[in-house]
């Protein structure tokens, strides 16, 4: 698939005082991409569009180059201890994305040029929790792979954590452009995970992302490069023939990862909030996502807002299927959680 190239780029003026900001300005200038300034990466104006859908699409094609000034990292349970804020949003058009709740109807992409300051703050958190290991999640509010060829932020983070005794890094992606990471010194301190789903779900709800075959191929490259490997199967959606298709997904994964690979697994069932449902209906008015509130259980989440999840009986079916199939296909692997 083709690399993400933004239609327009917004620079915070102070970002141009950093080497990465200057480099990106020159790079986008050579490409003839429209460049504008913005006083803050959090308040961007000038994104075109009349309808909610048009504004959403244009935001996904816009990139802000900014400075991460808030260096208080958010918690990231159950994935890690803290988020590592390298970027925000992504160019994919996943209808169910939980960032529909947190980023709202105009999820413009943002990258931060002060990566050294961000990593310095990570070091402080590591020292505070010493002698315990501290784990950081690099994809809590983004997919960092599509912008990695521009920023090199993942490479710097991987090298940083390779040289720490008590820091660990992990991130997840739906994209396959990972070749630049294959020769990076990682010391097995970075776990690279791939978000997977059945090809039915990818085709219907994950437009603009890599195919299942591309993701599995990239995962094999990562494993051969010696990285700890993981898979996030999410969101698990109940639909016609879901049991067979998820079983086939696991079988395809097992046949591709022959050998001594023991990936970890994180399993997340489909859930939605009222706010996300409202935004999805505006941006994807013809969406067929199953969002019937009366068929779900209302549950409060860690960030203080409620969400609609599958009730007990279907959750039991989902857990039973995945525990059985994954234990057969990957008997030495760990299921970190099923939620």
Phi, psi and omega per residue, in radians:
X1 nan 2.762 -3.069
X2 -1.364 2.704 3.112
X3 -1.299 2.692 3.071
X4 -1.239 2.132 3.027
X5 -2.195 2.016 -3.064
X6 -1.195 2.665 3.054
X7 -1.382 -0.538 -3.126
X8 -2.578 2.624 -3.113
X9 -2.263 2.361 3.090
X10 -1.979 2.296 3.117
X11 -1.954 2.288 2.828
X12 -1.246 2.317 -3.098
X13 -0.925 -0.697 -3.107
X14 -1.176 -0.386 3.132
X15 -1.131 -0.433 -3.133
X16 -1.336 -0.078 3.053
X17 -1.496 -0.125 3.140
X18 -1.779 2.578 -3.141
X19 -0.961 -0.724 -3.121
X20 -1.148 -0.687 3.110
X21 -1.074 -0.765 3.117
X22 -1.121 -0.737 -3.139
X23 -1.084 -0.769 -3.129
X24 -1.188 -0.635 3.089
X25 -1.058 -0.774 3.119
X26 -1.159 -0.701 -3.110
X27 -1.132 -0.806 -3.139
X28 -1.231 -0.540 3.070
X29 -1.106 -0.713 3.107
X30 -1.130 -0.542 -3.139
X31 -1.449 -0.141 -3.139
X32 1.258 0.471 -3.129
X33 -1.452 2.429 3.128
X34 -1.045 2.184 -3.136
X35 -2.115 2.344 3.134
X36 -2.337 2.984 3.063
X37 -1.934 2.701 3.081
X38 -2.465 2.427 -3.118
X39 -1.160 -0.430 -3.113
X40 -2.638 2.478 3.111
X41 -1.216 -0.263 3.123
X42 -1.579 -0.210 -3.106
X43 -2.307 1.519 -3.059
X44 -1.860 2.167 3.043
X45 -1.991 2.878 3.113
X46 1.698 0.154 3.057
X47 -1.518 2.112 -3.050
X48 -1.269 2.971 3.098
X49 2.280 2.403 3.127
X50 -1.688 -0.787 -3.113
X51 -1.662 2.910 3.100
X52 -1.029 -0.692 3.140
X53 -1.142 -0.778 3.134
X54 -1.092 -0.744 3.139
X55 -1.128 -0.688 3.125
X56 -1.097 -0.841 -3.119
X57 -1.099 -0.749 -3.137
X58 -1.176 -0.633 3.088
X59 -1.098 -0.677 3.125
X60 -1.186 -0.262 3.126
X61 -1.852 0.225 -3.138
X62 -2.015 2.585 -3.108
X63 -2.313 2.318 3.087
X64 -1.921 2.269 3.065
X65 -1.792 1.943 -3.025
X66 -2.390 -3.022 3.107
X67 -2.016 2.286 3.063
X68 -1.439 1.748 -3.083
X69 -1.510 -0.591 3.120
X70 -1.405 1.864 -3.094
X71 -1.835 0.411 2.957
X72 -1.647 1.929 -3.051
X73 -1.373 2.462 3.086
X74 -1.359 2.709 3.040
X75 -1.257 2.863 -3.029
X76 -2.564 0.927 3.122
X77 -1.361 2.555 -0.051
X78 -1.604 0.169 -3.027
X79 -1.286 -0.670 -3.019
X80 -2.824 3.137 3.064
X81 -1.375 -0.721 -3.093
X82 -2.414 2.700 2.913
X83 -1.379 2.538 2.990
X84 -1.941 1.841 -2.981
X85 -1.413 1.555 3.114
X86 -1.666 -0.502 -3.096
X87 -2.780 2.966 3.097
X88 -2.390 2.414 3.127
X89 1.240 -3.064 3.138
X90 -2.814 2.848 -3.090
X91 -1.453 0.009 3.116
X92 -1.290 2.773 -3.132
X93 -2.030 0.969 3.133
X94 -1.354 2.056 -3.025
X95 -1.103 -0.627 -3.030
X96 -1.477 -0.061 -2.914
X97 -0.843 2.280 -3.132
X98 -1.183 -0.268 3.075
X99 -1.226 -0.153 2.979
X100 -1.027 -0.525 3.124
X101 -1.417 -0.815 -2.996
X102 -1.501 -0.560 -3.102
X103 -1.736 -0.291 3.076
X104 1.367 -2.845 -2.966
X105 -1.353 -0.201 3.123
X106 -2.213 1.337 -3.033
X107 -1.420 1.188 -3.119
X108 -1.077 2.507 3.108
X109 -1.330 2.454 3.109
X110 -2.341 2.411 2.985
X111 -2.218 2.713 -3.033
X112 -2.067 2.279 -3.035
X113 -1.514 -0.246 -3.082
X114 -1.634 0.945 -3.077
X115 -1.073 -0.617 -3.139
X116 -1.107 -0.685 3.114
X117 -1.178 -0.664 3.111
X118 -1.116 -0.762 3.135
X119 -1.226 -0.568 3.065
X120 -1.103 -0.679 3.081
X121 -1.167 -0.663 3.076
X122 -1.023 -0.707 3.119
X123 -1.050 -0.662 3.118
X124 -1.124 -0.733 3.102
X125 -1.122 -0.675 3.109
X126 -1.066 -0.785 -3.124
X127 -1.151 -0.621 3.140
X128 -1.119 -0.603 -3.077
X129 -1.664 -0.028 3.120
X130 -0.963 2.443 0.149
X131 -1.603 0.248 3.105
X132 -1.339 2.671 3.031
X133 -1.353 2.400 3.118
X134 -1.982 2.241 -3.071
X135 -1.887 2.358 -3.134
X136 -2.064 2.423 3.129
X137 -1.833 2.150 -3.069
X138 -1.681 0.100 -3.098
X139 -2.367 0.572 -3.089
X140 -1.206 -0.616 -3.117
X141 -2.206 0.405 -3.071
X142 -2.856 3.011 2.816
X143 -2.042 1.869 -2.991
X144 -1.340 -0.210 -3.070
X145 -1.161 -0.778 -3.087
X146 -1.048 -0.440 -3.135
X147 -1.820 0.032 -3.099
X148 -1.098 -0.647 -3.128
X149 -1.139 -0.342 3.093
X150 -1.544 -0.755 -2.960
X151 -1.735 -0.598 -3.023
X152 1.186 0.260 -3.057
X153 -1.162 -0.673 3.117
X154 -1.123 -0.737 3.125
X155 -1.024 -0.778 3.123
X156 -1.126 -0.707 3.138
X157 -1.161 -0.739 3.134
X158 -1.063 -0.781 3.128
X159 -1.152 -0.656 3.101
X160 -1.055 -0.872 -3.088
X161 -1.250 -0.442 3.070
X162 -1.086 -0.502 -3.073
X163 -1.735 0.192 3.063
X164 -1.919 2.523 3.114
X165 -1.429 -0.585 -2.976
X166 -2.012 0.152 3.115
X167 -1.919 2.438 3.073
X168 -2.307 2.631 -3.052
X169 -2.256 2.566 3.061
X170 -2.653 2.593 3.044
X171 -2.639 2.849 -3.098
X172 -2.283 2.617 -3.098
X173 -2.544 2.715 2.973
X174 -1.883 0.204 -3.078
X175 -2.030 2.926 -2.988
X176 -2.097 0.102 -3.074
X177 -1.467 1.222 -3.002
X178 -1.981 0.106 -3.024
X179 -1.059 -0.563 -3.124
X180 -1.164 -0.285 -3.110
X181 -1.623 -0.149 -2.988
X182 -1.213 -0.463 -3.115
X183 -1.855 0.124 -3.137
X184 -1.300 2.421 3.076
X185 -1.197 1.999 -3.063
X186 -2.068 -0.354 3.085
X187 0.991 0.381 -3.106
X188 1.015 0.442 3.103
X189 -1.678 -0.049 3.101
X190 -2.076 2.192 3.060
X191 -1.730 2.149 3.098
X192 -1.754 2.196 -3.119
X193 -2.083 2.639 3.103
X194 -2.090 2.296 3.080
X195 -1.436 2.134 -3.076
X196 -2.088 2.743 2.992
X197 -2.761 3.054 3.078
X198 -1.195 2.723 -3.140
X199 -1.112 -0.481 3.058
X200 -1.049 -0.843 -3.128
X201 -1.204 -0.716 3.118
X202 -1.051 -0.793 -3.101
X203 -1.162 -0.652 -3.067
X204 -1.462 -0.654 -2.922
X205 -2.196 -0.073 -3.081
X206 -2.132 0.861 -3.103
X207 -1.153 2.563 3.128
X208 1.451 0.148 3.118
X209 -2.005 3.038 3.130
X210 -1.229 2.675 3.090
X211 -1.249 2.907 3.094
X212 -1.025 -0.758 -3.139
X213 -1.082 -0.728 3.131
X214 -1.141 -0.703 -3.134
X215 -1.150 -0.772 3.141
X216 -1.138 -0.679 3.086
X217 -1.084 -0.731 3.101
X218 -1.157 -0.654 3.121
X219 -1.093 -0.684 3.124
X220 -1.135 -0.702 3.079
X221 -1.042 -0.771 -3.137
X222 -1.090 -0.750 3.132
X223 -1.117 -0.735 3.124
X224 -1.171 -0.421 3.082
X225 -1.414 0.005 3.033
X226 1.592 0.040 3.100
X227 -1.243 2.525 2.865
X228 -1.050 2.374 -3.008
X229 -2.048 2.459 3.088
X230 -2.459 2.841 3.089
X231 -2.306 2.347 3.027
X232 -1.865 1.922 3.080
X233 -1.666 1.865 -2.983
X234 -2.917 2.629 -0.249
X235 -1.382 2.403 3.073
X236 -1.318 2.075 -3.054
X237 -2.059 2.338 3.063
X238 -1.468 2.124 3.110
X239 -2.637 3.077 -3.134
X240 -0.985 2.203 3.097
X241 1.249 0.360 -3.090
X242 -1.094 -0.657 -3.108
X243 -1.072 -0.801 -3.121
X244 -1.167 -0.720 -3.074
X245 -1.248 -0.652 3.059
X246 -1.222 -0.593 3.053
X247 -1.113 -0.730 3.093
X248 -1.126 -0.666 3.090
X249 -1.022 -0.825 -3.129
X250 -1.143 -0.693 3.121
X251 -1.131 -0.722 3.110
X252 -1.117 -0.702 3.122
X253 -1.109 -0.769 -3.123
X254 -1.134 -0.670 -3.124
X255 -1.231 -0.475 3.132
X256 -1.437 -0.569 -3.089
X257 -1.777 0.995 3.093
X258 -1.288 2.621 3.137
X259 2.011 -2.595 -3.002
X260 -1.748 0.420 -3.140
X261 -1.347 2.336 3.137
X262 -2.240 1.295 -3.089
X263 -1.221 2.733 3.005
X264 -1.570 2.812 -3.141
X265 -2.315 2.381 3.002
X266 -2.167 2.252 -3.030
X267 -2.101 2.147 -3.101
X268 -2.228 2.127 3.114
X269 -1.403 2.790 -3.119
X270 -1.147 2.340 3.068
X271 -2.543 2.831 3.127
X272 -2.684 2.743 3.056
X273 -1.862 2.898 3.082
X274 -1.057 -0.739 -3.131
X275 -1.122 -0.774 3.129
X276 -1.090 -0.754 3.141
X277 -1.043 -0.748 3.129
X278 -1.089 -0.792 3.130
X279 -1.141 -0.715 -3.140
X280 -1.081 -0.756 -3.117
X281 -1.132 -0.525 3.099
X282 -1.322 -0.736 -3.053
X283 -1.445 -0.659 3.140
X284 -2.135 1.278 -3.024
X285 -1.068 -0.382 3.135
X286 -1.779 0.302 -3.087
X287 -1.063 2.423 3.077
X288 -1.804 0.250 3.083
X289 -0.977 2.389 3.120
X290 -1.313 1.762 -3.104
X291 -2.254 0.737 3.086
X292 -1.444 1.923 -3.040
X293 -1.077 -0.590 -3.107
X294 -1.203 -0.253 3.124
X295 -1.691 0.078 -3.077
X296 -2.080 2.957 3.051
X297 -1.848 2.308 -3.132
X298 -1.528 2.244 -3.038
X299 -2.455 2.428 3.095
X300 -1.443 2.404 -3.123
X301 -1.740 3.140 -3.052
X302 -1.229 -0.327 -3.098
X303 -1.718 0.214 2.984
X304 1.625 -0.061 3.106
X305 -2.010 2.692 -3.086
X306 -1.527 2.707 3.117
X307 -2.464 2.764 -3.133
X308 -1.737 2.084 -3.081
X309 -2.098 2.948 3.075
X310 -1.178 2.438 3.096
X311 -1.250 -3.129 -2.930
X312 -1.024 -0.819 -3.027
X313 -1.106 -0.902 3.087
X314 -1.129 -0.551 3.084
X315 -1.116 -0.677 3.102
X316 -1.104 -0.710 3.100
X317 -1.107 -0.759 -3.141
X318 -1.097 -0.845 -3.130
X319 -1.060 -0.753 -3.126
X320 -1.073 -0.775 -3.128
X321 -1.096 -0.880 -3.036
X322 -1.250 -0.650 3.104
X323 -1.109 -0.709 -3.142
X324 -1.181 -0.912 -3.041
X325 -1.184 -0.705 -3.122
X326 -1.249 -0.618 3.118
X327 -1.172 -0.550 3.095
X328 -1.303 -0.756 -3.060
X329 -1.394 -0.614 -3.092
X330 -2.334 1.248 -3.009
X331 -1.097 -0.360 -3.122
X332 -1.779 0.080 -3.135
X333 -1.594 2.839 -3.086
X334 -1.932 2.315 2.912
X335 -1.580 1.929 -3.051
X336 -1.248 -0.671 3.077
X337 -2.924 2.733 2.982
X338 -2.248 2.044 -3.131
X339 -2.262 nan nan
